[in-house]
Amino acid sequence: MDDQRMTGAVVVGVVDAEQQRLVVRRAAEEAIRRGTDLRILHAVEWPLPPGSTESAGKAATNVEHAERVIAPFAEAINHQFPELEVVPDLVSGSPAPALIDRSSEASVIVVGHRGTGGFPRLPLGSVSLQVATHSACPVLVVRPTKSAEPQENRVVVGVDVEDIPSGLMKFALDAAESRHAALEVVYANTRPELLAAGPTGPLLATHEAASSSAHEALEKVLSAYRPHHPSLNIRARVERRRPAHCLVDASRHASLLIVGSHGRTGLKRLLLGSVSGEVLHTATCPVMVVPTPQQGSARLSSNH
């Protein structure tokens, strides 16, 4: 993630829904942490498609409607965070392409998890997943309602111990530090681990031996980061289970869950891999999807 992108605005997509106030608030908090502006985007279909029989005044009506949608969110944020610069962003077109277009200059795109918290009647896979899949910058997916469970000040990041992009770790470290939170680095897999060859061929490690080996490998990686972040509580969590299940469990009570997109393109990124896609659907805390260059085989997203 380059410095120019880090200084870009936080962009949140909105519709006329009371439940989305929490989504906009989370976007405002993210903008304040980053020291940047907040852009509140609403997309409407104008100009009219070719051959439309509607009056030319329809576009003006759409603009007025978009302004009315954005205004209460902007007013609420201006009241709650007077130090934050809030910029209305009226866009012609569909919401997903509009947000993806803005991602080339934004530092973070923020969307709601489902219809009542993002775009009405559209499931996660329609808008939020499209944006998370194709965005050029990180995407924060926020559930529309507050959890009844108490929240821990803890950031969770899912990694593959054999292939951890430095950009993903930097993002996770920065996210934890800006929240004054602990950082839990989670690695899980169900792949059999090979030991040295025995008299009849390669031997499989026991679950305990494989977990111990993976924990040692992860601790070795984290030991390189700890001296540079002495005030940050960095914890390793290694489990022999499906990665998506482990990450969803880790998301309970957490303030943020971070996963990588592994930089895939086109249809290969449509579901962000089985892990990230499942986590987006079922995690109980906000999820940040961070674009990362594809390194090695990105195994965390293909363990099952």
Wavefront OBJ file of the C-alpha trace (Angstrom):
o trace
v 0.000 0.000 0.000
v 1.701 3.213 -1.078
v 1.796 6.536 0.813
v -0.390 8.300 -1.741
v -3.215 5.807 -1.209
v -2.895 6.104 2.563
v -3.607 9.854 2.279
v -6.727 9.322 0.147
v -10.194 9.920 1.547
v -12.317 7.256 3.184
v -15.359 6.666 0.948
v -18.622 5.221 2.258
v -21.504 4.178 0.006
v -24.961 5.055 1.350
v -28.646 4.682 0.581
v -31.714 6.026 2.319
v -31.765 3.654 5.289
v -31.743 4.548 8.974
v -29.788 1.402 9.840
v -26.853 2.658 7.810
v -25.936 5.322 10.326
v -23.627 2.841 12.047
v -21.876 2.119 8.739
v -21.272 5.835 8.158
v -20.068 6.284 11.727
v -17.538 3.465 11.290
v -16.351 5.178 8.098
v -15.971 8.480 9.961
v -13.944 6.811 12.705
v -11.699 5.244 10.059
v -11.176 8.657 8.416
v -10.241 10.236 11.748
v -7.726 7.476 12.475
v -6.157 8.090 9.086
v -6.277 11.880 9.295
v -8.165 12.187 6.028
v -11.556 13.354 4.699
v -14.779 11.368 4.581
v -16.645 11.169 1.281
v -20.272 10.045 1.481
v -21.226 8.536 -1.861
v -24.707 7.926 -3.231
v -25.100 6.557 -6.754
v -28.164 7.304 -8.896
v -29.024 6.421 -12.470
v -28.528 9.598 -14.457
v -28.348 10.788 -17.151
v -31.275 8.779 -18.464
v -30.470 5.808 -20.700
v -30.704 6.366 -24.491
v -34.277 6.170 -25.809
v -35.853 6.940 -22.435
v -39.234 8.682 -22.625
v -38.845 10.298 -19.195
v -38.639 14.078 -18.984
v -35.308 15.879 -18.881
v -36.206 17.025 -15.374
v -35.741 13.479 -14.127
v -31.985 14.002 -13.765
v -32.525 17.089 -11.630
v -34.956 15.126 -9.477
v -32.358 12.383 -9.035
v -29.748 14.925 -7.983
v -32.119 16.395 -5.414
v -32.934 12.931 -4.116
v -29.220 12.076 -3.811
v -28.622 15.281 -1.878
v -31.492 14.428 0.474
v -30.066 10.937 1.030
v -26.580 12.211 1.868
v -27.609 15.247 3.942
v -28.727 13.537 7.196
v -25.624 11.344 7.292
v -23.364 14.341 6.712
v -25.227 16.375 9.337
v -24.907 13.595 11.925
v -21.186 13.166 11.295
v -20.574 16.926 11.378
v -22.268 16.995 14.773
v -20.420 13.954 16.168
v -17.012 14.721 14.629
v -16.800 18.486 13.948
v -13.102 18.213 13.172
v -13.762 15.857 10.233
v -14.152 17.212 6.708
v -17.239 15.600 5.121
v -17.627 15.736 1.346
v -20.881 14.732 -0.445
v -20.208 12.559 -3.491
v -23.085 12.247 -5.986
v -22.358 9.718 -8.709
v -24.133 8.754 -11.912
v -24.449 4.986 -12.300
v -24.647 1.824 -10.247
v -23.174 1.730 -6.733
v -20.636 -1.090 -7.118
v -18.862 0.320 -10.216
v -18.935 3.795 -8.672
v -17.258 2.630 -5.475
v -14.743 0.510 -7.366
v -13.877 3.552 -9.476
v -13.340 5.668 -6.341
v -11.084 2.972 -4.880
v -8.208 3.990 -7.165
v -7.757 7.168 -5.099
v -9.354 6.267 -1.754
v -7.536 4.904 1.285
v -10.505 2.753 2.325
v -13.960 1.987 0.887
v -16.682 1.298 3.466
v -19.864 -0.650 2.678
v -22.644 -2.278 4.663
v -22.794 -6.040 5.044
v -26.324 -6.561 3.711
v -29.361 -4.717 2.417
v -30.424 -2.995 5.635
v -26.894 -1.823 6.291
v -25.736 -1.161 2.743
v -27.807 -1.388 -0.392
v -31.481 -2.485 -0.070
v -32.566 -5.905 -1.280
v -29.052 -6.766 -2.454
v -27.199 -9.658 -0.798
v -23.548 -9.374 0.149
v -22.516 -10.996 -3.126
v -24.207 -8.345 -5.226
v -22.590 -5.060 -4.139
v -20.436 -5.475 -1.052
v -18.720 -8.584 -2.385
v -18.231 -7.011 -5.813
v -16.545 -4.011 -4.210
v -14.447 -6.160 -1.865
v -13.415 -8.321 -4.801
v -12.402 -5.638 -7.283
v -11.421 -2.631 -5.173
v -7.932 -1.209 -5.610
v -7.821 -0.214 -1.929
v -8.872 -1.951 1.301
v -12.613 -2.432 1.814
v -14.291 -2.342 5.218
v -17.526 -4.358 5.369
v -19.657 -3.363 8.362
v -22.664 -5.160 9.778
v -25.608 -2.765 10.189
v -26.472 -3.496 13.806
v -24.384 -3.434 16.929
v -23.639 -6.787 18.491
v -25.203 -7.472 21.856
v -21.950 -9.102 22.924
v -19.259 -6.969 24.594
v -16.469 -5.986 22.235
v -12.808 -6.633 22.959
v -10.168 -4.180 21.822
v -8.587 -6.769 19.550
v -7.701 -6.834 15.844
v -7.512 -10.232 14.145
v -5.621 -10.954 10.916
v -5.727 -14.238 9.006
v -2.443 -15.377 7.471
v -0.769 -18.357 5.844
v 2.447 -18.981 7.751
v 4.124 -20.117 4.516
v 3.135 -16.999 2.571
v 2.493 -13.798 4.561
v 2.463 -10.661 2.364
v 4.388 -7.876 4.093
v 1.705 -5.382 3.052
v -0.982 -7.358 4.868
v 1.058 -7.482 8.071
v 1.884 -3.776 7.850
v -1.803 -2.978 7.432
v -2.728 -5.168 10.405
v -0.013 -3.671 12.611
v -1.084 -0.122 11.716
v -4.760 -0.985 12.289
v -4.032 -2.398 15.742
v -1.816 0.506 16.757
v -4.288 3.144 15.589
v -6.975 1.442 17.716
v -4.620 0.864 20.675
v -5.658 -2.775 20.339
v -3.999 -6.159 20.670
v -3.162 -7.916 17.395
v -4.066 -11.598 17.072
v -2.362 -13.272 14.104
v -4.297 -16.407 13.158
v -3.121 -19.353 11.089
v -5.253 -22.434 10.558
v -5.172 -25.306 8.116
v -6.148 -28.935 7.712
v -3.364 -29.947 5.337
v -1.345 -33.009 6.336
v 2.240 -32.144 7.259
v 5.128 -34.349 6.112
v 7.968 -35.419 8.339
v 11.244 -36.934 7.204
v 10.975 -40.083 5.123
v 10.705 -43.348 7.046
v 11.442 -46.920 5.939
v 8.187 -47.064 3.972
v 8.206 -43.495 2.638
v 7.239 -40.015 3.909
v 5.592 -39.945 7.320
v 2.669 -37.718 8.300
v 3.031 -35.556 11.392
v 0.553 -35.815 14.229
v -1.821 -32.878 14.747
v 0.158 -31.873 17.814
v 3.505 -31.941 16.006
v 2.136 -30.065 12.994
v 0.571 -27.381 15.196
v 3.790 -26.995 17.172
v 5.824 -26.638 13.991
v 3.401 -24.062 12.542
v 3.354 -22.126 15.808
v 7.148 -21.974 15.855
v 7.189 -20.778 12.235
v 4.599 -18.087 12.934
v 6.383 -16.936 16.088
v 9.594 -16.626 14.065
v 7.822 -14.328 11.598
v 6.242 -12.239 14.349
v 9.552 -11.910 16.209
v 10.787 -9.729 13.342
v 7.918 -7.267 13.890
v 7.845 -7.045 17.689
v 10.998 -4.892 18.128
v 9.503 -2.280 15.792
v 6.192 -2.254 17.684
v 7.245 -2.561 21.339
v 3.965 -1.242 22.754
v 1.809 -3.588 20.669
v 0.581 -6.892 22.091
v 1.105 -9.313 19.169
v -0.235 -12.822 19.749
v -0.023 -15.943 17.586
v -2.954 -18.348 17.250
v -2.484 -21.652 15.407
v -5.216 -24.252 14.987
v -5.724 -27.479 13.044
v -9.125 -26.705 11.546
v -10.749 -25.052 8.557
v -9.389 -21.483 8.224
v -12.792 -19.864 7.676
v -14.247 -21.482 10.800
v -11.234 -20.453 12.850
v -11.371 -16.838 11.649
v -15.109 -16.547 12.246
v -14.599 -17.845 15.786
v -11.757 -15.367 16.277
v -13.996 -12.539 15.066
v -16.342 -12.938 18.027
v -15.939 -9.950 20.368
v -13.138 -8.550 18.140
v -13.163 -4.969 16.901
v -11.859 -5.845 13.416
v -11.002 -8.884 11.286
v -8.519 -8.465 8.427
v -8.162 -10.822 5.469
v -6.221 -10.549 2.214
v -7.595 -10.755 -1.305
v -4.301 -12.143 -2.692
v -4.414 -9.827 -5.721
v -6.330 -12.120 -8.026
v -8.170 -10.726 -11.019
v -11.355 -11.404 -12.953
v -13.344 -14.542 -12.268
v -10.643 -15.985 -10.031
v -11.336 -13.191 -7.547
v -15.118 -13.377 -7.796
v -15.472 -15.010 -4.395
v -12.133 -13.822 -2.980
v -11.277 -17.448 -2.402
v -13.325 -19.736 -0.233
v -11.934 -18.398 3.059
v -12.362 -14.650 2.559
v -15.761 -15.099 0.937
v -17.066 -17.243 3.792
v -15.624 -14.883 6.389
v -17.349 -11.891 4.787
v -20.685 -13.668 4.994
v -20.427 -14.951 8.559
v -17.928 -12.950 10.660
v -19.508 -11.202 13.625
v -17.308 -8.082 13.562
v -16.397 -5.640 10.770
v -14.164 -7.224 8.120
v -11.387 -5.419 6.242
v -10.370 -6.963 2.910
v -6.860 -5.858 1.946
v -5.604 -6.268 -1.645
v -2.276 -8.070 -1.532
v 0.083 -9.167 -4.299
v -0.252 -12.860 -5.046
v 2.732 -14.624 -3.517
v 3.333 -18.330 -3.762
v 0.079 -20.213 -3.785
v -1.811 -18.063 -1.250
v -2.734 -21.305 0.489
v -4.907 -19.825 3.213
v -7.573 -19.183 0.596
v -7.461 -22.656 -0.876
v -7.104 -25.086 1.994
v -10.482 -26.683 1.432
l 1 2 3 4 5 6 7 8 9 10 11 12 13 14 15 16 17 18 19 20 21 22 23 24 25 26 27 28 29 30 31 32 33 34 35 36 37 38 39 40 41 42 43 44 45 46 47 48 49 50 51 52 53 54 55 56 57 58 59 60 61 62 63 64 65 66 67 68 69 70 71 72 73 74 75 76 77 78 79 80 81 82 83 84 85 86 87 88 89 90 91 92 93 94 95 96 97 98 99 100 101 102 103 104 105 106 107 108 109 110 111 112 113 114 115 116 117 118 119 120 121 122 123 124 125 126 127 128 129 130 131 132 133 134 135 136 137 138 139 140 141 142 143 144 145 146 147 148 149 150 151 152 153 154 155 156 157 158 159 160 161 162 163 164 165 166 167 168 169 170 171 172 173 174 175 176 177 178 179 180 181 182 183 184 185 186 187 188 189 190 191 192 193 194 195 196 197 198 199 200 201 202 203 204 205 206 207 208 209 210 211 212 213 214 215 216 217 218 219 220 221 222 223 224 225 226 227 228 229 230 231 232 233 234 235 236 237 238 239 240 241 242 243 244 245 246 247 248 249 250 251 252 253 254 255 256 257 258 259 260 261 262 263 264 265 266 267 268 269 270 271 272 273 274 275 276 277 278 279 280 281 282 283 284 285 286 287 288 289 290 291 292 293 294 295 296 297 298 299 300 301 302 303 304
